[in-house]
Every structure is written in C-alpha cells, then in structure tokens.
Amino acid sequence: MGGARDVGWVAAGLVLAAGACYCVYRLTRGRRRGGRRLRLRPSRSAEDLTNGSYDDVLNAEQLQKLLYLLESTEDPAIIERALVTVGNSAAFSANQVVIRELGGIPVVGSKINSPNQSIKEKALNALNNLSVNVENQIKIKVYVNQVCEDVLSGPLNSAVQLAGLRLLTNMTVTNDHQHMLRSYITDLFHVLLTGNGSTKVQVLKLLLNLSENPAMTDGLLGAQVDSSFLSLYDGHVAKEILLRVLTLFQNINNCLKKEGCLVIHPTFTKGSLFYLLYGEECAQKMRALVYHQDADVKEKGYPDTEMKPGRNIFTIEKGFSIWWKHGVPIGYSSNVHCKRSILGCFNHLEDNSRQRQVTDSCLLAQVL
C-alpha cells in the first residue's frame, strides 16, 4: 500500500510539473488579437537588422540604430546592406516621416557621392522611396543637381543611371521642383536616344512629367534634339515607347492650347524639338499611324481632326509644315481662338500638291 501511495504522489507531481510547463509555454507563446502569435525577440543590434532576415516593420528606435550605423561605419558591405534596409523601410509611408524626423535624409543623401557604384545606387533607391512623401522632397531637392549630373555623366544604361532617373521622375510628379531640370533637358533627350529600351522608357516618364507643366513647354520645345528622335514615331517602335512619345507631343499641344490659343515664340532655333515636332516629316509619321494595328497607338497618333469650312484660307509652301512659310514661323497670337490642334491641320494636308490650302475654323494671326 505504501508503495502504491508513493507512486500516486509521483504521478501527481508529474501532472503539476507538466501543467506549470504548459503555463510557461502559453505565457511565452501568447497570441495577439486576431490569432497572430507574438514573437519575442532579443534586442537586435543595428548590424543584425541588415542581415535580410528581419521581416518586421522597423520602429523608430531600430531606424535610429541603422542611421547611426550608416554614419559611423566605413565598411562598404555594411553600408550597402543598411541602405537597402532603410530603403525597404521607406516603402512604408509612416517610416518616410520617421526617417525624416530622425534626420535620416541627409545621412542617406550623403552616400550618393560614394565612389562605390553599388552604394550610390542603393542610396538613390532609398531616396527614391523617401521622395514619395511631399515634405521629404523639400529636403531631397538639394540633391537634384547632383543626381542630374550622375545620370548624364555616368555609364549609359547602368543601375545608377536608372536609379537616378527614377528619383528624378518622382521629384517631378508635381510642378514644385521641375524648374531645376530646365538646363538638363537637351542632355536628357540625348540619353533618351542613346539608351536601351529600359532607359528610354524611364527618360520618357520623366519628360512626360515635365510636358504636363505649361511653364516647362518653352524649355522642352527649345531643347536641341537630334533628328533621330523622329524615328521613335515609327510604327514598329515598341508600344510602351511609342505611346509615351505620342503622349509627349499631345501634352505639349495641350499646354500650348491651355488658354484656348496657341503661342509660338520666334526664339526656337533650327535643330530644336519645336522644328522636329512641327515639321513635315513628323506630320507624315503621324498620318502613317492611322493604319497602326494597335488601337491605343492609332487613337494617340490620330487626334480629332474634323475641320469645319471657314473663311480663312492660307497657303503652305512645299517642304515646310503649316507653322512655317518662307522660313519664318507663323503663330497664333494670344487673342486668337483656335479650335483645332496642330496635328489636326497636319492630317488635312494633301501630299500630292506643291502648294496646299488648308481650311480651318481658326483665324490666321501674325507672322512673328
């Protein structure tokens, strides 16, 4: 009997011990609301946060550690990993604010001057994510000139060039900082024409942002652009490029007509984008897109061209667009209302006549 009693006490003790272990287990493996388990982690060092396995959203304390690490270390590998982590964290809108308030934008921005191309790229990517926040752009704008120089002087089609173009595209979504790129427009067109498909698309995204701002229209039209630019309007060009160059033309026209009139300045020189877009060669390419197999391209390349008979008829000399007569630019003054686009006039020119007459519903203004 005594032996049986001892066995019973041992069994009871094991049960109690098991229960205590279970309670400890539940306390350490408790559940959050919604059924998610809490993961208790030891305090992490800044370098631990850069190892790529930390998948939680970083808090302010952890971000502060990363920024301090960026300032204090000279190890390229650690700097690169820290920039990637900061950049990934900046994909969250709340962290965009936190990083700015912690003084992180200058810390990240200083790395774009690194001779290490990989570090420069990662810094540009981090700034790109941070630039989604409009308030952050006020601090990031101090790097715009440097980024433009890197984009234009760096290796063509490189990761750094593409990262810089993406940042500039984000910085020009609004009109606030577009004026800072005015002196770089001609060089951006050069990158457009010499870059590969990915570079072309990214440059066009940037130029499209600029083309939506009437204040940038003169800068775009006055840019010196190689005549090979017109090859982008050929029907065989990749759709993602063709649609963007058509939209570029459309945006510029919309800006010129913004107040119901067209104003052409006599300062555009031969070889400028103005000469290319409003020349006969471009007009022919636009007309050819009427037969493009893609409906989107056809719609972009062939705008509303219905022209009602009017009392004002003017003659266009062979070899010039409707905007040029005897080598002198013809334009619409600010008090003249024009209901049709330039392309609308282009598409009603007859190719087989030396001197062609175009009837439009707008009034011919002055020779500037």
C-alpha positions as CSV (number, residue, x, y, z in Angstrom):
1,M,0.0,0.0,0.0
2,G,2.8,2.4,0.9
3,G,4.4,1.8,-2.5
4,A,1.2,2.5,-4.3
5,R,0.7,5.7,-2.4
6,D,4.3,6.8,-3.3
7,V,3.6,6.1,-6.9
8,G,0.4,8.2,-6.8
9,W,2.3,11.2,-5.3
10,V,4.9,10.9,-8.0
11,A,2.2,10.8,-10.7
12,A,0.5,13.9,-9.2
13,G,3.8,15.7,-9.1
14,L,4.4,15.0,-12.8
15,V,1.0,16.3,-13.7
16,L,1.6,19.5,-11.7
17,A,5.0,19.9,-13.3
18,A,3.5,19.4,-16.8
19,G,0.8,22.0,-16.0
20,A,3.4,24.5,-14.9
21,C,5.4,24.0,-18.0
22,Y,2.3,24.4,-20.1
23,C,1.5,27.7,-18.4
24,V,5.0,29.0,-19.0
25,Y,4.7,27.9,-22.6
26,R,1.4,29.8,-23.0
27,L,2.9,32.9,-21.5
28,T,5.9,32.8,-23.8
29,R,3.8,31.9,-26.9
30,G,0.8,34.0,-26.2
31,R,-1.3,35.1,-29.1
32,R,-2.0,38.6,-30.3
33,R,-5.5,39.7,-31.2
34,G,-6.6,38.2,-34.4
35,G,-4.8,35.0,-33.7
36,R,-1.3,36.0,-34.6
37,R,1.5,34.7,-32.4
38,L,3.8,37.1,-30.6
39,R,7.4,36.5,-31.4
40,L,9.6,37.5,-28.6
41,R,13.0,38.5,-30.0
42,P,16.1,39.6,-28.1
43,S,17.3,43.1,-28.6
44,R,18.8,43.5,-32.0
45,S,22.0,45.3,-32.9
46,A,22.0,47.6,-35.9
47,E,24.0,45.1,-38.0
48,D,21.5,42.3,-37.2
49,L,18.8,44.5,-38.7
50,T,20.7,44.5,-42.1
51,N,21.1,40.7,-42.5
52,G,18.0,40.4,-44.7
53,S,16.1,38.0,-42.4
54,Y,14.3,40.6,-40.3
55,D,10.9,40.9,-41.8
56,D,9.0,43.1,-39.4
57,V,8.3,46.8,-39.9
58,L,11.1,48.6,-38.1
59,N,10.3,51.0,-35.3
60,A,11.8,54.4,-34.6
61,E,14.5,53.0,-32.3
62,Q,15.6,50.5,-34.8
63,L,15.7,53.0,-37.6
64,Q,17.8,55.3,-35.4
65,K,20.3,52.4,-35.0
66,L,20.5,52.0,-38.7
67,L,21.1,55.7,-39.4
68,Y,23.8,55.8,-36.7
69,L,25.4,52.7,-38.3
70,L,25.4,54.5,-41.7
71,E,27.1,57.5,-40.2
72,S,29.7,55.5,-38.2
73,T,30.8,52.6,-40.3
74,E,33.2,52.7,-43.3
75,D,32.6,49.0,-44.2
76,P,31.1,49.1,-47.8
77,A,29.2,45.9,-47.3
78,I,27.5,47.1,-44.1
79,I,26.8,50.5,-45.7
80,E,25.2,48.8,-48.7
81,R,23.1,46.5,-46.5
82,A,22.0,49.3,-44.2
83,L,20.9,51.4,-47.2
84,V,18.8,48.5,-48.6
85,T,17.1,48.1,-45.2
86,V,16.4,51.8,-44.9
87,G,15.2,51.9,-48.4
88,N,12.8,49.0,-47.8
89,S,11.6,50.6,-44.6
90,A,10.9,53.8,-46.5
91,A,8.4,51.9,-48.7
92,F,6.0,52.4,-45.7
93,S,4.5,55.9,-45.5
94,A,4.8,56.0,-41.7
95,N,8.5,55.3,-41.9
96,Q,9.0,58.0,-44.5
97,V,8.0,60.5,-41.9
98,V,10.0,58.9,-39.1
99,I,13.2,58.8,-41.1
100,R,12.9,62.4,-42.0
101,E,12.2,63.4,-38.4
102,L,15.3,61.4,-37.3
103,G,17.4,63.4,-39.7
104,G,17.9,60.4,-41.9
105,I,17.6,62.1,-45.3
106,P,21.0,63.9,-45.2
107,V,22.5,60.7,-43.9
108,V,21.2,58.7,-46.9
109,G,21.8,61.6,-49.3
110,S,25.5,61.8,-48.4
111,K,26.0,58.3,-49.8
112,I,25.2,59.3,-53.4
113,N,28.7,60.9,-53.5
114,S,30.3,57.5,-52.8
115,P,32.7,56.3,-55.5
116,N,31.3,52.8,-54.9
117,Q,28.7,52.5,-57.6
118,S,26.7,49.9,-55.7
119,I,26.4,52.1,-52.7
120,K,25.5,55.1,-54.9
121,E,22.7,53.0,-56.5
122,K,21.3,51.8,-53.1
123,A,21.3,55.4,-51.8
124,L,19.4,56.6,-54.8
125,N,16.9,53.8,-54.4
126,A,16.4,54.8,-50.7
127,L,15.9,58.4,-51.6
128,N,13.5,57.4,-54.3
129,N,11.3,55.7,-51.8
130,L,11.6,58.6,-49.4
131,S,10.7,61.1,-52.2
132,V,7.1,59.7,-52.4
133,N,6.4,62.0,-49.4
134,V,6.0,65.6,-50.5
135,E,7.6,67.0,-47.3
136,N,10.6,64.8,-47.9
137,Q,11.0,66.3,-51.3
138,I,11.8,69.6,-49.8
139,K,14.9,68.1,-48.2
140,I,15.7,65.8,-51.1
141,K,15.7,68.6,-53.7
142,V,19.2,69.7,-52.6
143,Y,20.5,66.5,-54.3
144,V,18.7,67.1,-57.6
145,N,21.6,68.8,-59.4
146,Q,24.0,66.1,-58.3
147,V,21.6,63.3,-59.4
148,C,21.2,65.0,-62.8
149,E,25.0,65.1,-63.2
150,D,25.3,61.5,-62.3
151,V,22.5,60.4,-64.7
152,L,24.1,62.3,-67.6
153,S,27.8,61.6,-66.9
154,G,27.6,58.0,-65.6
155,P,27.7,54.8,-67.5
156,L,24.8,54.5,-70.0
157,N,22.1,52.1,-69.1
158,S,23.7,51.4,-65.7
159,A,21.9,50.7,-62.5
160,V,23.0,54.1,-61.1
161,Q,21.6,55.9,-64.1
162,L,18.2,54.1,-63.9
163,A,18.0,54.7,-60.1
164,G,18.8,58.4,-60.7
165,L,16.1,58.7,-63.4
166,R,13.5,57.0,-61.1
167,L,14.3,59.5,-58.4
168,L,14.1,62.5,-60.8
169,T,10.8,61.1,-62.1
170,N,9.4,61.0,-58.5
171,M,10.7,64.5,-57.8
172,T,8.9,65.9,-60.9
173,V,5.4,64.4,-60.3
174,T,4.4,67.8,-59.0
175,N,5.5,71.1,-60.6
176,D,7.3,72.3,-57.5
177,H,10.8,71.3,-58.4
178,Q,10.6,70.8,-62.2
179,H,12.4,74.1,-62.9
180,M,15.6,72.6,-61.5
181,L,15.8,70.3,-64.6
182,R,15.4,73.0,-67.2
183,S,19.1,73.2,-68.1
184,Y,19.4,69.4,-68.4
185,I,16.5,68.9,-70.9
186,T,18.7,68.7,-74.0
187,D,21.0,66.2,-72.3
188,L,18.0,64.1,-71.2
189,F,16.9,63.8,-74.9
190,H,20.4,62.6,-75.7
191,V,20.2,59.9,-73.1
192,L,16.7,59.0,-74.5
193,L,18.1,58.5,-78.0
194,T,21.2,56.6,-77.0
195,G,19.9,54.4,-74.2
196,N,18.4,51.0,-74.4
197,G,14.7,50.2,-74.0
198,S,14.6,50.4,-70.3
199,T,16.4,53.7,-70.2
200,K,14.2,55.1,-73.0
201,V,11.1,54.3,-71.0
202,Q,12.4,55.9,-67.8
203,V,13.6,59.1,-69.5
204,L,10.2,59.3,-71.2
205,K,8.4,59.0,-67.9
206,L,10.5,62.0,-66.7
207,L,9.9,64.0,-69.8
208,L,6.1,63.3,-69.6
209,N,6.1,64.8,-66.1
210,L,7.7,68.0,-67.5
211,S,5.5,68.1,-70.5
212,E,2.3,68.4,-68.4
213,N,3.6,71.7,-67.0
214,P,3.0,74.8,-69.2
215,A,5.9,76.5,-67.5
216,M,8.2,73.9,-69.0
217,T,6.9,74.0,-72.5
218,D,9.4,76.5,-73.8
219,G,12.3,74.6,-72.3
220,L,11.1,71.4,-74.0
221,L,10.5,72.9,-77.4
222,G,13.7,74.9,-77.3
223,A,15.9,71.8,-76.5
224,Q,18.3,70.8,-79.2
225,V,17.4,67.3,-80.2
226,D,18.9,65.1,-82.9
227,S,16.7,64.4,-85.8
228,S,16.8,60.6,-85.0
229,F,14.2,61.5,-82.3
230,L,11.5,61.2,-85.0
231,S,12.3,57.6,-85.5
232,L,10.6,57.0,-82.2
233,Y,7.3,57.8,-84.0
234,D,7.7,54.9,-86.4
235,G,5.0,52.3,-86.3
236,H,7.4,49.4,-85.5
237,V,8.7,51.0,-82.3
238,A,7.8,49.2,-79.1
239,K,4.4,50.2,-77.9
240,E,5.5,51.3,-74.4
241,I,7.9,53.8,-76.1
242,L,5.6,54.8,-79.0
243,L,2.7,55.6,-76.7
244,R,4.8,57.7,-74.5
245,V,6.4,59.8,-77.3
246,L,2.9,60.4,-78.7
247,T,1.7,61.4,-75.3
248,L,4.7,63.8,-75.0
249,F,3.5,65.5,-78.2
250,Q,-0.1,65.6,-77.0
251,N,0.9,67.1,-73.7
252,I,2.9,69.8,-75.3
253,N,0.0,70.6,-77.6
254,N,-2.4,70.7,-74.6
255,C,-0.1,73.2,-72.9
256,L,0.1,75.4,-75.9
257,K,-3.7,75.4,-76.1
258,K,-4.2,75.7,-72.4
259,E,-5.9,79.1,-72.6
260,G,-7.7,78.4,-75.9
261,C,-4.9,79.8,-78.1
262,L,-1.5,78.8,-79.5
263,V,1.5,81.0,-79.0
264,I,4.7,80.3,-80.9
265,H,7.9,82.2,-79.9
266,P,10.4,83.1,-82.6
267,T,13.4,82.1,-80.4
268,F,13.3,78.4,-81.3
269,T,16.3,77.6,-83.4
270,K,16.8,75.1,-86.1
271,G,17.5,71.7,-84.6
272,S,15.2,72.3,-81.7
273,L,12.4,69.9,-80.6
274,F,10.0,72.5,-82.0
275,Y,11.4,72.1,-85.5
276,L,11.1,68.4,-85.3
277,L,7.6,68.1,-83.8
278,Y,6.0,70.7,-86.1
279,G,7.9,69.7,-89.3
280,E,6.6,67.9,-92.3
281,E,8.5,64.6,-91.5
282,C,6.7,64.3,-88.2
283,A,3.4,65.1,-89.8
284,Q,3.9,62.2,-92.3
285,K,4.7,59.8,-89.5
286,M,1.6,60.9,-87.6
287,R,-0.6,60.3,-90.6
288,A,1.0,56.8,-91.1
289,L,0.0,55.8,-87.6
290,V,-3.7,56.0,-88.7
291,Y,-3.0,52.5,-90.1
292,H,-1.3,51.1,-87.0
293,Q,-2.6,47.8,-85.8
294,D,-2.8,48.8,-82.2
295,A,-6.0,50.8,-81.3
296,D,-4.3,52.8,-78.5
297,V,-1.5,53.9,-80.8
298,K,-4.0,54.8,-83.5
299,E,-6.0,56.9,-81.1
300,K,-3.0,58.8,-79.8
301,G,-1.5,59.3,-83.3
302,Y,-4.7,60.5,-84.9
303,P,-6.5,63.0,-82.8
304,D,-9.8,64.6,-83.5
305,T,-9.2,66.2,-86.9
306,E,-12.7,67.2,-88.1
307,M,-12.4,70.7,-89.6
308,K,-15.4,72.8,-90.4
309,P,-15.3,75.0,-93.5
310,G,-14.1,78.5,-92.6
311,R,-13.5,81.8,-94.2
312,N,-9.7,81.9,-93.6
313,I,-7.5,80.0,-96.0
314,F,-3.7,80.1,-96.1
315,T,-1.1,78.5,-98.3
316,I,1.7,76.3,-97.2
317,E,4.9,76.0,-99.2
318,K,6.3,72.6,-100.1
319,G,8.8,71.3,-97.6
320,F,7.5,73.3,-94.6
321,S,5.0,72.5,-92.0
322,I,1.9,74.6,-91.5
323,W,3.8,76.6,-89.0
324,W,6.5,77.7,-91.5
325,K,6.2,80.0,-94.5
326,H,9.3,81.2,-96.4
327,G,11.3,80.1,-93.4
328,V,9.5,82.3,-90.9
329,P,7.5,80.9,-88.0
330,I,3.8,81.5,-88.2
331,G,1.8,81.5,-85.0
332,Y,-1.4,82.4,-83.2
333,S,-1.4,85.5,-81.1
334,S,-2.8,85.4,-77.6
335,N,-6.1,87.0,-78.7
336,V,-6.9,84.4,-81.3
337,H,-9.0,81.4,-80.6
338,C,-8.0,78.1,-82.3
339,K,-10.3,75.1,-82.1
340,R,-8.1,72.6,-83.7
341,S,-4.8,71.1,-82.9
342,I,-1.6,71.4,-84.9
343,L,-1.9,67.8,-85.9
344,G,-5.5,68.4,-87.0
345,C,-4.1,70.7,-89.6
346,F,-1.3,68.3,-90.5
347,N,-3.7,65.5,-91.2
348,H,-5.6,67.5,-93.8
349,L,-2.7,68.4,-95.9
350,E,-2.7,66.8,-99.4
351,D,0.7,65.1,-100.1
352,N,0.5,65.3,-103.9
353,S,0.3,69.0,-104.4
354,R,3.1,71.6,-104.4
355,Q,1.1,74.4,-102.8
356,R,-1.7,73.2,-100.5
357,Q,-4.6,75.1,-99.0
358,V,-5.9,74.2,-95.6
359,T,-9.3,75.4,-94.3
360,D,-9.5,75.7,-90.6
361,S,-12.0,77.0,-88.1
362,C,-9.4,79.2,-86.5
363,L,-8.1,82.7,-87.5
364,L,-4.7,83.1,-89.0
365,A,-2.8,85.5,-86.9
366,Q,0.5,87.3,-87.4
367,V,4.0,86.5,-88.7
368,L,6.1,86.7,-85.6
